[in-house]
Each structure stands twice: as structure tokens, then as C-alpha cells.
């Protein structure tokens, strides 16, 4: 599986928050990837900064001169910013925080162990605009516990 590091953290956080996974209007594969990692936490994940298996079926993944990219826009920023740029920056900062490199592969479970080891302060990076830091940290913590980490 190819995954943006923050996409998997978002999934674990959603699990910790108890929210159900349902197909999204964008057509992306969050619900499918969530089901995959819950069914087999030992599957191997290759970390990417760019389109991943979640993006693959998304209506916002478009082909460009430099390959597939996200054409969605984050309108909660003023001025709005490209989701591709926002995500790339977020994922680079997460990889650095966790001591990982783009292209590195780990099992999903080992990724969770790494997040647990470096848990303190990770919410400062992975909390999205408009979200509450404490709530984000608590839900991620519960999500890790769900996997026994
Ligand atoms: S990052 Fe963009 S292409 Fe990927 S799932 Fe989100 S909206 Fe879709």
C-alpha cells in the first residue's frame, strides 16, 4: 500500500473518535484503506509525499505535466490554498518528525508503534485547520490503543 503519512493518522484518529467509515462524495478510498488496515495491521505501507492509494479513485486526482496531483482547494484559508501543497508540506513535516524518509516502507503496526514513541507534540503537526488540538490528541491516542499500541 502507498500512503501519505497523514492519511493513515487521520484514519487512526477517526477510529479513535468512533466515527464510522462510509464512502465519500469525492470517491476516494479512505473507507477501503481503513478496512484494509483494520483487517490486517501487518500489511506493508510505503510512505509517499504525493498521490497515494486513497487518492487513486478520487475525483480530485487529475493528471498534469508532472504526473497525478490533487486539484482540490482549501477554502478555509484566506486566500485559499492548494490541498496538494498543504498535504505535501504536512507529510514532509510528519516524516521528519517521525524520523522517516519518503519511499520508506514499514508495516502499519510498526508505523503506529513509531507514532506512540514520538506521540508528544505530534498533534501540533497533524491537527487540521479548525480542529481542536486536545480532541485530536485524545482521539489519536484512543485509535492507537484500539490497535493495542
Ligand atoms: S488529497 Fe486530494 S486527491 Fe487525495 S483524496 Fe484528498 S482530495 Fe482526493
Backbone and ligand atoms as CSV (ligand in chain L), in Angstrom:
chain,resi,resn,atom,element,x,y,z
A,1,UNK,N,N,0.836,-1.192,0.000
A,1,UNK,CA,C,0.000,0.000,0.000
A,1,UNK,C,C,0.878,1.252,0.000
A,2,UNK,N,N,0.510,2.235,-0.843
A,2,UNK,CA,C,1.184,3.544,-0.784
A,2,UNK,C,C,0.308,4.472,0.048
A,3,UNK,N,N,0.917,5.200,0.970
A,3,UNK,CA,C,0.091,6.077,1.808
A,3,UNK,C,C,0.825,7.360,2.161
A,4,UNK,N,N,0.071,8.442,2.103
A,4,UNK,CA,C,0.554,9.671,2.733
A,4,UNK,C,C,0.531,9.427,4.241
A,5,UNK,N,N,1.589,9.796,4.962
A,5,UNK,CA,C,1.589,9.532,6.406
A,5,UNK,C,C,0.399,10.145,7.137
A,6,UNK,N,N,-0.041,11.331,6.729
A,6,UNK,CA,C,-1.152,11.940,7.474
A,6,UNK,C,C,-2.476,11.254,7.171
A,7,UNK,N,N,-2.590,10.634,5.996
A,7,UNK,CA,C,-3.842,9.931,5.704
A,7,UNK,C,C,-4.054,8.790,6.699
A,8,UNK,N,N,-2.978,8.059,7.019
A,8,UNK,CA,C,-3.129,6.954,7.977
A,8,UNK,C,C,-3.384,7.481,9.386
A,9,UNK,N,N,-2.752,8.582,9.733
A,9,UNK,CA,C,-3.014,9.181,11.054
A,9,UNK,C,C,-4.467,9.640,11.134
A,10,UNK,N,N,-4.976,10.202,10.055
A,10,UNK,CA,C,-6.389,10.612,10.041
A,10,UNK,C,C,-7.302,9.399,10.258
A,11,UNK,N,N,-6.950,8.273,9.632
A,11,UNK,CA,C,-7.768,7.065,9.791
A,11,UNK,C,C,-7.738,6.584,11.241
A,12,UNK,N,N,-6.548,6.525,11.836
A,12,UNK,CA,C,-6.436,6.057,13.228
A,12,UNK,C,C,-7.192,7.013,14.158
A,13,UNK,N,N,-7.115,8.301,13.865
A,13,UNK,CA,C,-7.825,9.301,14.671
A,13,UNK,C,C,-9.331,9.118,14.542
A,14,UNK,N,N,-9.798,8.835,13.340
A,14,UNK,CA,C,-11.238,8.617,13.134
A,14,UNK,C,C,-11.695,7.358,13.866
A,15,UNK,N,N,-10.860,6.332,13.831
A,15,UNK,CA,C,-11.183,5.107,14.585
A,15,UNK,C,C,-11.286,5.438,16.078
A,16,UNK,N,N,-10.334,6.216,16.578
A,16,UNK,CA,C,-10.343,6.594,17.990
A,16,UNK,C,C,-11.535,7.452,18.360
A,17,UNK,N,N,-12.047,8.197,17.396
A,17,UNK,CA,C,-13.207,9.038,17.640
A,17,UNK,C,C,-14.526,8.287,17.501
A,18,UNK,N,N,-14.435,7.049,17.051
A,18,UNK,CA,C,-15.630,6.212,16.961
A,18,UNK,C,C,-16.523,6.501,15.771
A,19,UNK,N,N,-16.043,7.309,14.841
A,19,UNK,CA,C,-16.871,7.635,13.671
A,19,UNK,C,C,-16.787,6.514,12.636
A,20,UNK,N,N,-17.927,6.242,12.004
A,20,UNK,CA,C,-17.969,5.170,11.004
A,20,UNK,C,C,-17.293,5.622,9.712
A,21,UNK,N,N,-16.816,4.662,8.948
A,21,UNK,CA,C,-16.227,4.947,7.639
A,21,UNK,C,C,-17.270,4.640,6.568
A,22,UNK,N,N,-17.589,5.649,5.801
A,22,UNK,CA,C,-18.551,5.459,4.712
A,22,UNK,C,C,-17.955,6.057,3.436
A,23,UNK,N,N,-18.392,5.591,2.285
A,23,UNK,CA,C,-17.876,6.167,1.039
A,23,UNK,C,C,-18.107,7.683,1.004
A,24,UNK,N,N,-17.114,8.408,0.497
A,24,UNK,CA,C,-17.161,9.875,0.459
A,24,UNK,C,C,-17.594,10.339,-0.936
A,25,UNK,N,N,-18.205,11.510,-0.984
A,25,UNK,CA,C,-18.659,12.051,-2.277
A,25,UNK,C,C,-17.504,12.218,-3.258
A,26,UNK,N,N,-16.286,12.405,-2.767
A,26,UNK,CA,C,-15.123,12.553,-3.658
A,26,UNK,C,C,-14.758,11.226,-4.333
A,27,UNK,N,N,-15.257,10.131,-3.793
A,27,UNK,CA,C,-14.923,8.823,-4.366
A,27,UNK,C,C,-13.578,8.282,-3.916
A,28,UNK,N,N,-12.931,8.955,-2.971
A,28,UNK,CA,C,-11.622,8.461,-2.525
A,28,UNK,C,C,-11.769,7.193,-1.686
A,29,UNK,N,N,-10.631,6.599,-1.347
A,29,UNK,CA,C,-10.654,5.250,-0.778
A,29,UNK,C,C,-10.358,5.217,0.723
A,30,UNK,N,N,-10.678,6.294,1.451
A,30,UNK,CA,C,-10.412,6.284,2.892
A,30,UNK,C,C,-11.089,5.085,3.556
A,31,UNK,N,N,-12.368,4.865,3.237
A,31,UNK,CA,C,-13.107,3.778,3.893
A,31,UNK,C,C,-12.517,2.415,3.549
A,32,UNK,N,N,-12.018,2.268,2.325
A,32,UNK,CA,C,-11.449,0.978,1.908
A,32,UNK,C,C,-10.098,0.741,2.573
A,33,UNK,N,N,-9.271,1.788,2.621
A,33,UNK,CA,C,-7.960,1.651,3.265
A,33,UNK,C,C,-8.143,1.428,4.774
A,34,UNK,N,N,-9.116,2.104,5.372
A,34,UNK,CA,C,-9.388,1.881,6.801
A,34,UNK,C,C,-9.756,0.417,7.033
A,35,UNK,N,N,-10.592,-0.133,6.179
A,35,UNK,CA,C,-10.978,-1.542,6.333
A,35,UNK,C,C,-9.764,-2.457,6.166
A,36,UNK,N,N,-8.887,-2.101,5.225
A,36,UNK,CA,C,-7.690,-2.927,4.990
A,36,UNK,C,C,-6.782,-2.970,6.209
A,37,UNK,N,N,-6.487,-1.807,6.787
A,37,UNK,CA,C,-5.543,-1.797,7.917
A,37,UNK,C,C,-6.176,-2.395,9.172
A,38,UNK,N,N,-7.496,-2.269,9.294
A,38,UNK,CA,C,-8.147,-2.892,10.457
A,38,UNK,C,C,-8.149,-4.422,10.305
A,39,UNK,N,N,-8.274,-4.882,9.069
A,39,UNK,CA,C,-8.290,-6.336,8.835
A,39,UNK,C,C,-6.891,-6.932,8.950
A,40,UNK,N,N,-5.873,-6.153,8.578
A,40,UNK,CA,C,-4.502,-6.677,8.594
A,40,UNK,C,C,-3.510,-5.579,8.964
A,41,UNK,N,N,-3.299,-5.351,10.268
A,41,UNK,CA,C,-2.369,-4.297,10.686
A,41,UNK,C,C,-0.912,-4.597,10.312
A,42,UNK,N,N,-0.651,-5.816,9.852
A,42,UNK,CA,C,0.731,-6.146,9.483
A,42,UNK,C,C,1.019,-5.916,8.009
A,43,UNK,N,N,0.094,-5.305,7.288
A,43,UNK,CA,C,0.375,-5.042,5.875
A,43,UNK,C,C,1.448,-3.947,5.758
A,44,UNK,N,N,2.174,-4.001,4.675
A,44,UNK,CA,C,3.299,-3.088,4.480
A,44,UNK,C,C,2.833,-1.799,3.813
A,45,UNK,N,N,3.307,-0.699,4.373
A,45,UNK,CA,C,2.965,0.621,3.856
A,45,UNK,C,C,4.237,1.292,3.343
A,46,UNK,N,N,4.187,1.806,2.131
A,46,UNK,CA,C,5.280,2.633,1.606
A,46,UNK,C,C,4.819,4.086,1.681
A,47,UNK,N,N,5.616,4.914,2.350
A,47,UNK,CA,C,5.210,6.294,2.595
A,47,UNK,C,C,5.577,7.191,1.417
A,48,UNK,N,N,4.598,7.976,0.993
A,48,UNK,CA,C,4.790,8.857,-0.158
A,48,UNK,C,C,4.396,10.280,0.214
A,49,UNK,N,N,4.979,11.216,-0.506
A,49,UNK,CA,C,4.545,12.613,-0.431
A,49,UNK,C,C,3.966,12.897,-1.810
A,50,UNK,N,N,2.672,12.653,-1.946
A,50,UNK,CA,C,2.015,12.758,-3.241
A,50,UNK,C,C,0.811,11.834,-3.245
A,51,UNK,N,N,0.266,11.622,-4.421
A,51,UNK,CA,C,-0.944,10.798,-4.528
A,51,UNK,C,C,-0.670,9.385,-4.023
A,52,UNK,N,N,-1.626,8.852,-3.255
A,52,UNK,CA,C,-1.465,7.509,-2.682
A,52,UNK,C,C,-2.666,6.637,-3.043
A,53,UNK,N,N,-2.783,5.488,-2.396
A,53,UNK,CA,C,-3.883,4.565,-2.728
A,53,UNK,C,C,-5.243,5.153,-2.366
A,54,UNK,N,N,-5.260,6.075,-1.392
A,54,UNK,CA,C,-6.522,6.733,-1.036
A,54,UNK,C,C,-6.939,7.698,-2.140
A,55,UNK,N,N,-5.967,8.397,-2.696
A,55,UNK,CA,C,-6.257,9.378,-3.754
A,55,UNK,C,C,-6.658,8.725,-5.076
A,56,UNK,N,N,-6.172,7.513,-5.302
A,56,UNK,CA,C,-6.270,6.890,-6.629
A,56,UNK,C,C,-7.659,7.027,-7.270
A,57,UNK,N,N,-8.764,6.680,-6.559
A,57,UNK,CA,C,-10.088,6.790,-7.206
A,57,UNK,C,C,-10.781,8.140,-6.998
A,58,UNK,N,N,-10.091,9.109,-6.425
A,58,UNK,CA,C,-10.725,10.390,-6.050
A,58,UNK,C,C,-10.974,11.263,-7.285
A,59,UNK,N,N,-12.101,11.939,-7.289
A,59,UNK,CA,C,-12.429,12.813,-8.430
A,59,UNK,C,C,-11.482,14.009,-8.513
A,60,UNK,N,N,-10.775,14.299,-7.433
A,60,UNK,CA,C,-9.855,15.440,-7.442
A,60,UNK,C,C,-8.438,15.069,-7.862
A,61,UNK,N,N,-8.196,13.794,-8.142
A,61,UNK,CA,C,-6.866,13.407,-8.624
A,61,UNK,C,C,-6.858,13.554,-10.141
A,62,UNK,N,N,-6.042,14.469,-10.624
A,62,UNK,CA,C,-6.015,14.755,-12.066
A,62,UNK,C,C,-4.585,14.612,-12.585
A,63,UNK,N,N,-4.502,14.305,-13.855
A,63,UNK,CA,C,-3.178,14.172,-14.487
A,63,UNK,C,C,-2.677,15.550,-14.910
A,64,UNK,N,N,-1.410,15.793,-14.656
A,64,UNK,CA,C,-0.804,17.036,-15.093
A,64,UNK,C,C,0.540,16.768,-15.731
A,65,UNK,N,N,1.251,17.828,-16.048
A,65,UNK,CA,C,2.548,17.661,-16.710
A,65,UNK,C,C,3.531,16.895,-15.844
A,66,UNK,N,N,3.403,17.051,-14.531
A,66,UNK,CA,C,4.335,16.379,-13.616
A,66,UNK,C,C,3.703,15.168,-12.947
A,67,UNK,N,N,2.687,14.593,-13.587
A,67,UNK,CA,C,2.041,13.414,-13.032
A,67,UNK,C,C,0.739,13.753,-12.338
A,68,UNK,N,N,0.196,12.769,-11.610
A,68,UNK,CA,C,-1.100,12.953,-10.963
A,68,UNK,C,C,-0.961,13.888,-9.769
A,69,UNK,N,N,-1.921,14.803,-9.643
A,69,UNK,CA,C,-1.911,15.689,-8.485
A,69,UNK,C,C,-3.345,16.031,-8.081
A,70,UNK,N,N,-3.471,16.546,-6.863
A,70,UNK,CA,C,-4.780,16.903,-6.305
A,70,UNK,C,C,-5.146,18.316,-6.739
A,71,UNK,N,N,-6.346,18.478,-7.319
A,71,UNK,CA,C,-6.747,19.819,-7.761
A,71,UNK,C,C,-7.707,20.484,-6.769
A,72,UNK,N,N,-7.884,19.859,-5.592
A,72,UNK,CA,C,-8.802,20.435,-4.596
A,72,UNK,C,C,-8.153,21.671,-3.949
A,73,UNK,N,N,-9.012,22.514,-3.395
A,73,UNK,CA,C,-8.555,23.773,-2.800
A,73,UNK,C,C,-9.117,23.879,-1.382
A,74,UNK,N,N,-8.285,24.333,-0.445
A,74,UNK,CA,C,-8.724,24.509,0.941
A,74,UNK,C,C,-9.224,25.941,1.108
A,75,UNK,N,N,-10.544,26.087,1.106
A,75,UNK,CA,C,-11.140,27.419,1.124
A,75,UNK,C,C,-11.253,27.996,2.536
A,76,UNK,N,N,-10.881,27.177,3.542
A,76,UNK,CA,C,-10.901,27.721,4.911
A,76,UNK,C,C,-9.718,28.651,5.161
A,77,UNK,N,N,-8.742,28.641,4.222
A,77,UNK,CA,C,-7.642,29.588,4.313
A,77,UNK,C,C,-7.985,30.839,3.503
A,78,UNK,N,N,-7.435,31.962,3.921
A,78,UNK,CA,C,-7.647,33.213,3.192
A,78,UNK,C,C,-6.291,33.824,2.860
A,79,UNK,N,N,-5.821,33.765,1.618
A,79,UNK,CA,C,-6.528,33.222,0.446
A,79,UNK,C,C,-6.512,31.692,0.458
A,80,UNK,N,N,-7.430,31.053,-0.281
A,80,UNK,CA,C,-7.453,29.587,-0.363
A,80,UNK,C,C,-6.118,29.050,-0.863
A,81,UNK,N,N,-5.777,27.837,-0.408
A,81,UNK,CA,C,-4.512,27.244,-0.853
A,81,UNK,C,C,-4.766,25.870,-1.467
A,82,UNK,N,N,-3.811,25.442,-2.253
A,82,UNK,CA,C,-3.880,24.133,-2.900
A,82,UNK,C,C,-3.776,23.019,-1.853
A,83,UNK,N,N,-4.697,22.050,-1.924
A,83,UNK,CA,C,-4.622,20.918,-0.985
A,83,UNK,C,C,-3.362,20.096,-1.237
A,84,UNK,N,N,-2.941,20.014,-2.498
A,84,UNK,CA,C,-1.695,19.284,-2.796
A,84,UNK,C,C,-0.527,19.917,-2.038
A,85,UNK,N,N,-0.414,21.247,-2.099
A,85,UNK,CA,C,0.694,21.925,-1.418
A,85,UNK,C,C,0.587,21.760,0.100
A,86,UNK,N,N,-0.642,21.919,0.621
A,86,UNK,CA,C,-0.861,21.773,2.063
A,86,UNK,C,C,-0.463,20.365,2.511
A,87,UNK,N,N,-0.941,19.354,1.762
A,87,UNK,CA,C,-0.659,17.966,2.141
A,87,UNK,C,C,0.823,17.626,2.017
A,88,UNK,N,N,1.445,18.104,0.949
A,88,UNK,CA,C,2.874,17.799,0.764
A,88,UNK,C,C,3.689,18.364,1.923
A,89,UNK,N,N,3.385,19.595,2.311
A,89,UNK,CA,C,4.109,20.214,3.426
A,89,UNK,C,C,3.842,19.445,4.722
A,90,UNK,N,N,2.585,19.116,4.974
A,90,UNK,CA,C,2.214,18.360,6.176
A,90,UNK,C,C,2.937,17.011,6.211
A,91,UNK,N,N,2.946,16.301,5.099
A,91,UNK,CA,C,3.552,14.968,5.083
A,91,UNK,C,C,5.075,15.037,5.212
A,92,UNK,N,N,5.684,16.059,4.637
A,92,UNK,CA,C,7.141,16.198,4.815
A,92,UNK,C,C,7.475,16.467,6.285
A,93,UNK,N,N,6.665,17.304,6.927
A,93,UNK,CA,C,6.928,17.613,8.345
A,93,UNK,C,C,6.682,16.377,9.215
A,94,UNK,N,N,5.656,15.587,8.873
A,94,UNK,CA,C,5.401,14.370,9.654
A,94,UNK,C,C,6.527,13.357,9.495
A,95,UNK,N,N,6.978,13.175,8.260
A,95,UNK,CA,C,8.080,12.224,8.030
A,95,UNK,C,C,9.309,12.641,8.825
A,96,UNK,N,N,9.613,13.912,8.794
A,96,UNK,CA,C,10.782,14.400,9.528
A,96,UNK,C,C,10.590,14.192,11.040
A,97,UNK,N,N,9.412,14.525,11.541
A,97,UNK,CA,C,9.116,14.376,12.976
A,97,UNK,C,C,9.271,12.924,13.411
A,98,UNK,N,N,8.853,12.007,12.539
A,98,UNK,CA,C,8.882,10.585,12.882
A,98,UNK,C,C,10.199,9.910,12.504
A,99,UNK,N,N,11.090,10.643,11.890
A,99,UNK,CA,C,12.386,10.066,11.511
A,99,UNK,C,C,12.296,9.118,10.335
A,100,UNK,N,N,11.329,9.368,9.459
A,100,UNK,CA,C,11.147,8.516,8.282
A,100,UNK,C,C,11.541,9.272,7.024
A,101,UNK,N,N,11.743,8.510,5.938
A,101,UNK,CA,C,12.066,9.109,4.642
A,101,UNK,C,C,10.964,8.767,3.651
A,102,UNK,N,N,10.766,9.653,2.681
A,102,UNK,CA,C,9.835,9.347,1.595
A,102,UNK,C,C,10.309,8.075,0.898
A,103,UNK,N,N,9.397,7.159,0.621
A,103,UNK,CA,C,9.748,5.903,-0.040
A,103,UNK,C,C,10.059,4.779,0.929
A,104,UNK,N,N,10.174,5.096,2.218
A,104,UNK,CA,C,10.468,4.076,3.223
A,104,UNK,C,C,9.220,3.212,3.442
A,105,UNK,N,N,9.445,1.944,3.762
A,105,UNK,CA,C,8.329,1.017,3.982
A,105,UNK,C,C,8.373,0.462,5.401
A,106,UNK,N,N,7.202,0.378,6.006
A,106,UNK,CA,C,7.041,-0.185,7.356
A,106,UNK,C,C,5.732,-0.953,7.370
A,107,UNK,N,N,5.573,-1.872,8.317
A,107,UNK,CA,C,4.219,-2.404,8.486
A,107,UNK,C,C,3.377,-1.311,9.129
A,108,UNK,N,N,2.075,-1.396,8.905
A,108,UNK,CA,C,1.166,-0.416,9.517
A,108,UNK,C,C,1.342,-0.441,11.031
A,109,UNK,N,N,1.486,-1.644,11.612
A,109,UNK,CA,C,1.635,-1.750,13.059
A,109,UNK,C,C,2.918,-1.049,13.532
A,110,UNK,N,N,4.007,-1.251,12.808
A,110,UNK,CA,C,5.269,-0.597,13.196
A,110,UNK,C,C,5.160,0.926,13.073
A,111,UNK,N,N,4.380,1.382,12.108
A,111,UNK,CA,C,4.141,2.826,11.983
A,111,UNK,C,C,3.418,3.347,13.228
A,112,UNK,N,N,2.438,2.588,13.692
A,112,UNK,CA,C,1.714,3.003,14.896
A,112,UNK,C,C,2.633,3.014,16.119
A,113,UNK,N,N,3.517,2.034,16.212
A,113,UNK,CA,C,4.474,1.988,17.328
A,113,UNK,C,C,5.372,3.226,17.289
A,114,UNK,N,N,5.781,3.593,16.095
A,114,UNK,CA,C,6.623,4.791,15.937
A,114,UNK,C,C,5.866,6.051,16.369
A,115,UNK,N,N,4.605,6.131,15.985
A,115,UNK,CA,C,3.792,7.282,16.402
A,115,UNK,C,C,3.681,7.315,17.923
A,116,UNK,N,N,3.484,6.157,18.535
A,116,UNK,CA,C,3.385,6.103,20.000
A,116,UNK,C,C,4.696,6.567,20.651
A,117,UNK,N,N,5.809,6.126,20.074
A,117,UNK,CA,C,7.114,6.501,20.649
A,117,UNK,C,C,7.351,8.009,20.569
A,118,UNK,N,N,6.800,8.628,19.530
A,118,UNK,CA,C,7.027,10.072,19.323
A,118,UNK,C,C,5.719,10.844,19.464
A,119,UNK,N,N,4.847,10.346,20.333
A,119,UNK,CA,C,3.493,10.881,20.439
A,119,UNK,C,C,3.462,12.343,20.891
A,120,UNK,N,N,4.354,12.667,21.821
A,120,UNK,CA,C,4.316,14.005,22.407
A,120,UNK,C,C,4.580,15.074,21.350
A,121,UNK,N,N,3.587,15.900,21.107
A,121,UNK,CA,C,3.756,17.002,20.164
A,121,UNK,C,C,3.301,16.708,18.752
A,122,UNK,N,N,2.966,15.451,18.455
A,122,UNK,CA,C,2.596,15.132,17.066
A,122,UNK,C,C,1.308,15.844,16.664
A,123,UNK,N,N,0.428,16.112,17.644
A,123,UNK,CA,C,-0.836,16.776,17.304
A,123,UNK,C,C,-0.604,18.200,16.799
A,124,UNK,N,N,0.550,18.775,17.183
A,124,UNK,CA,C,0.863,20.131,16.693
A,124,UNK,C,C,1.028,20.118,15.175
A,125,UNK,N,N,1.446,18.964,14.647
A,125,UNK,CA,C,1.669,18.857,13.200
A,125,UNK,C,C,0.413,18.366,12.490
A,126,UNK,N,N,-0.237,17.347,13.052
A,126,UNK,CA,C,-1.282,16.673,12.269
A,126,UNK,C,C,-2.689,17.215,12.481
A,127,UNK,N,N,-2.875,18.177,13.373
A,127,UNK,CA,C,-4.205,18.761,13.542
A,127,UNK,C,C,-4.502,19.701,12.379
A,128,UNK,N,N,-5.640,19.478,11.744
A,128,UNK,CA,C,-6.011,20.286,10.581
A,128,UNK,C,C,-6.641,21.613,11.024
A,129,UNK,N,N,-6.649,22.604,10.143
A,129,UNK,CA,C,-7.236,23.907,10.492
A,129,UNK,C,C,-8.676,23.757,10.985
A,130,UNK,N,N,-8.981,24.419,12.086
A,130,UNK,CA,C,-10.342,24.367,12.619
A,130,UNK,C,C,-10.568,23.251,13.612
A,131,UNK,N,N,-9.624,22.284,13.714
A,131,UNK,CA,C,-9.769,21.187,14.671
A,131,UNK,C,C,-9.185,21.580,16.028
A,132,UNK,N,N,-9.682,20.931,17.063
A,132,UNK,CA,C,-9.192,21.175,18.417
A,132,UNK,C,C,-8.000,20.250,18.704
A,133,UNK,N,N,-6.894,20.853,19.165
A,133,UNK,CA,C,-5.666,20.083,19.393
A,133,UNK,C,C,-5.867,18.959,20.408
A,134,UNK,N,N,-6.528,19.279,21.530
A,134,UNK,CA,C,-6.686,18.281,22.593
A,134,UNK,C,C,-7.566,17.127,22.136
A,135,UNK,N,N,-8.648,17.478,21.446
A,135,UNK,CA,C,-9.536,16.445,20.932
A,135,UNK,C,C,-8.793,15.556,19.937
A,136,UNK,N,N,-7.992,16.191,19.087
A,136,UNK,CA,C,-7.227,15.438,18.091
A,136,UNK,C,C,-6.258,14.462,18.775
A,137,UNK,N,N,-5.560,14.959,19.791
A,137,UNK,CA,C,-4.592,14.109,20.508
A,137,UNK,C,C,-5.312,12.944,21.184
A,138,UNK,N,N,-6.446,13.231,21.829
A,138,UNK,CA,C,-7.164,12.179,22.551
A,138,UNK,C,C,-7.691,11.105,21.601
A,139,UNK,N,N,-8.210,11.546,20.467
A,139,UNK,CA,C,-8.745,10.561,19.520
A,139,UNK,C,C,-7.624,9.726,18.898
A,140,UNK,N,N,-6.486,10.361,18.617
A,140,UNK,CA,C,-5.362,9.594,18.078
A,140,UNK,C,C,-4.875,8.596,19.120
A,141,UNK,N,N,-4.831,9.020,20.369
A,141,UNK,CA,C,-4.412,8.127,21.452
A,141,UNK,C,C,-5.338,6.906,21.538
A,142,UNK,N,N,-6.638,7.157,21.492
A,142,UNK,CA,C,-7.599,6.045,21.574
A,142,UNK,C,C,-7.496,5.147,20.338
A,143,UNK,N,N,-7.241,5.757,19.201
A,143,UNK,CA,C,-7.080,4.961,17.992
A,143,UNK,C,C,-5.887,4.039,18.085
A,144,UNK,N,N,-4.782,4.538,18.608
A,144,UNK,CA,C,-3.595,3.687,18.793
A,144,UNK,C,C,-3.922,2.542,19.753
A,145,UNK,N,N,-4.627,2.866,20.811
A,145,UNK,CA,C,-4.996,1.834,21.806
A,145,UNK,C,C,-5.871,0.755,21.168
A,146,UNK,N,N,-6.704,1.158,20.221
A,146,UNK,CA,C,-7.558,0.179,19.535
A,146,UNK,C,C,-6.721,-0.904,18.870
A,147,UNK,N,N,-5.533,-0.501,18.412
A,147,UNK,CA,C,-4.639,-1.470,17.770
A,147,UNK,C,C,-3.662,-2.085,18.779
A,148,UNK,N,N,-3.874,-1.822,20.062
A,148,UNK,CA,C,-3.006,-2.394,21.090
A,148,UNK,C,C,-1.662,-1.730,21.186
A,149,UNK,N,N,-1.588,-0.458,20.724
A,149,UNK,CA,C,-0.301,0.250,20.720
A,149,UNK,C,C,-0.331,1.361,21.758
L,1,LIG,S1,S,-5.628,14.591,-1.225
L,1,LIG,FE1,FE,-6.885,15.340,-2.957
L,1,LIG,S2,S,-6.832,13.622,-4.447
L,1,LIG,FE2,FE,-6.186,12.795,-2.465
L,1,LIG,S3,S,-8.064,12.005,-1.526
L,1,LIG,FE3,FE,-7.777,14.118,-0.766
L,1,LIG,S4,S,-8.991,15.392,-2.180
L,1,LIG,FE4,FE,-8.671,13.419,-3.174
